């Protein structure tokens, strides 16, 4: 790497850090309302829809937002109650605008339903100081795959992801479009959207130093890779198996809550979220690439940046685990998950050092 290029990389990293500071989100990492309180809020939200959409509410999950199933006499719907301080109303409307655009391309995504006031996104008062946003969607049928699925299923995931990326590159976003910016600092910086990875319990001083070394290499690699329009744009940002529904009529994509501007190859890393250490990882990625490149070709640099994206994603998830330590998902990972993260960082660093020119 030349001295001039090194200066340009440092300049770009500083610019990105400044940009990240401007869009910094001081967000609660998950909703602090009890199940009883969030259910009461969901009932209030449902009352603002026409009678045909009102039915029996059941809480499906509380990961980031709260998702409810609404069962009427003959149909089902999904009601999403957003957690506070993550997305404003314009950002959610922008997500829905992308869903509508994807639908025009024949991609099956959740369809939002307007309430009696003609709103797709309604705002609910929790108290005088606190509000929540809510969206009602049509129900999408399908089976959610798990890591026990045949690795060839990742071909379908790769193919649908390529279609999303192609639409993203060609789509002219509406005026005022606003979503998260997934750059290096917002993913793994100390002021990242999901918190600071260094706050995770169980990391030793040497672990932290190791991860910092890895992050320095990742930052350099990503700056060199760049953000050309065919590499960086609007992405799902969390398209893993749990956000995919397999159906006889085709693959469906759900949960666009984290969608924003990011590297397209980050979506490949997101496909194996939390399981980067799994013995079948390489088989999953091989099939993902087969499916993806059946729709959209990748360059040699796209392929070589993939391990960098995977490592960055794992450290981003480390931050998530730290900021969501009270959640069932984070606790289910166990202490071994932290150990495996450090191991992956050490392997990544060893491989990078081996790739350096050796002294004669």
Secondary structure by P-SEA (a helix, b strand, c coil): ccaaaaaaaaaaaaaaaaaaaaacccccccccccaaaaaaaaaaaaaacccccccbbbbcccccbbbbbbbcccbbbbbbbbbcccccaaaaaaaaaaaaaaaaaccccbbbbbccccccbbbbbcccccbbbbbbbcccbbbbbcccccccaaaaaaaaaaaaaaaaaacccccbbbbbbbccccccccccccccccccccccaaaaaaaaaaaaaaaaaaaaaccccccccccccccccccbbbcccbbbbccccccccccccccccccccccccccaaaaaaaaaaaaaaacccccaaaaaaaaaaaaaaaaaaaaaaaaacccaaaaaacaaaaaaaaaaaaaaaaaaaaaccccc
